[in-house]
């Protein structure tokens, strides 16, 4: 059963809270369900998992969050469901430079060569020159 918009927002908020919580402690233990839920989505509901990634990125573009999203759920999705999600990944990367940045931190791992070529092309984007450069 797909998650409701409220459930998606709760998952995103809980993920972000988990990332900000101390290394150990009761708050972190209370949020342990978040990781399990995200991995379940990556296994069984790839499009919902991708929606989670989009939402988490919209709420927090810190380097720590982007690294965790890249090396965790995004990489897992590309490994497990590359052919099913690569079109959405490519479209999002074209229109969202922050998402394209996530692709910079994904490793090929067990992503098929055909899908990996598309990932590499999707993460290529025009670089904005720094202020003062021409």
C-alpha positions in Angstrom: 0.0 0.0 0.0 1.5 3.3 -1.0 2.4 5.9 1.6 0.1 8.8 2.1 1.6 12.4 1.7 1.5 12.7 5.5 3.4 9.4 5.9 6.0 10.6 3.3 6.5 13.9 5.2 6.9 12.0 8.5 9.5 9.7 7.0 11.4 12.6 5.6 11.2 14.6 8.9 12.3 11.5 10.9 15.2 10.8 8.5 16.5 14.3 8.9 16.0 14.2 12.7 18.0 10.9 12.7 20.8 12.5 10.8 21.0 15.3 13.3 20.7 13.2 16.4 23.8 12.3 18.5 25.7 9.2 17.6 24.1 7.2 20.4 21.1 7.9 22.6 17.5 7.2 23.1 16.3 9.6 20.3 18.5 7.7 17.8 17.1 4.4 19.0 13.5 5.7 18.7 14.2 6.6 15.1 15.7 3.2 14.1 12.5 2.3 12.3 13.4 5.0 9.7 16.3 3.2 8.2 14.4 -0.1 8.0 11.5 1.6 6.3 13.8 3.3 3.7 15.5 0.0 2.9 12.0 -1.7 2.6 11.1 1.0 0.1 14.3 0.5 -1.8 13.6 -3.2 -2.0 9.8 -3.2 -2.7 8.7 0.3 -3.8 11.5 1.9 -5.8 9.4 4.8 -7.0 8.3 5.7 -3.5 11.9 5.4 -2.4 12.9 7.8 -5.1 10.2 10.2 -4.0 11.6 10.0 -0.5 15.1 10.9 -1.8 13.6 13.9 -3.7 11.8 15.1 -0.6 14.7 14.6 1.7 16.9 16.6 -0.7 14.4 19.4 -0.9 14.4 19.8 2.9 18.1 19.5 3.5 21.0 20.1 1.0 23.7 19.7 3.6 26.8 17.8 2.5 26.1 15.2 5.2 22.5 14.5 4.0 23.5 14.4 0.4 26.3 12.0 1.1 24.0 9.7 3.0 21.3 9.8 0.4 23.9 9.1 -2.4 25.8 6.3 -0.9 22.7 4.8 0.7 19.2 4.7 -0.8 20.1 6.2 -4.2 22.9 3.8 -4.9 20.8 0.8 -3.6 18.0 1.8 -5.9 20.2 2.0 -8.9 21.7 -1.4 -8.1 18.4 -3.1 -7.5 16.0 -1.3 -9.8 18.2 0.6 -12.3 16.1 -0.1 -15.4 12.9 0.8 -13.6 14.1 4.2 -12.2 16.8 5.5 -14.5 14.4 7.5 -16.7 13.1 9.4 -13.6 16.7 9.8 -12.4 17.8 11.3 -15.7 14.8 13.7 -15.8 15.3 14.9 -12.3 19.1 15.4 -12.8 18.4 17.5 -15.9 16.1 19.9 -14.0 17.6 19.8 -10.5 21.4 20.4 -10.1 21.3 19.4 -6.5 20.0 16.0 -7.5 22.6 15.7 -10.2 25.2 16.4 -7.5 23.9 13.3 -5.6 24.9 11.2 -8.6 28.5 12.4 -8.2 28.7 10.4 -5.0 27.1 7.2 -6.2 29.5 4.4 -6.9 28.9 1.9 -9.7 29.0 -1.0 -7.2 26.7 -3.6 -8.9 24.9 -1.2 -11.2 24.9 -2.7 -14.7 27.2 -1.2 -17.2 24.3 0.0 -19.4 22.6 1.8 -16.5 25.9 3.2 -15.2 26.6 4.9 -18.5 23.3 6.7 -18.2 24.1 7.7 -14.6 27.4 9.1 -15.7 25.7 11.1 -18.5 23.0 12.3 -16.1 25.4 13.7 -13.7 27.2 15.8 -16.3 25.8 19.3 -16.1 27.0 22.8 -17.0 29.2 24.2 -14.3 28.3 27.6 -13.1 31.4 29.8 -13.1 32.3 31.3 -9.7 31.6 35.0 -9.3 34.2 37.0 -11.2 35.0 34.3 -13.7 34.2 34.7 -17.3 
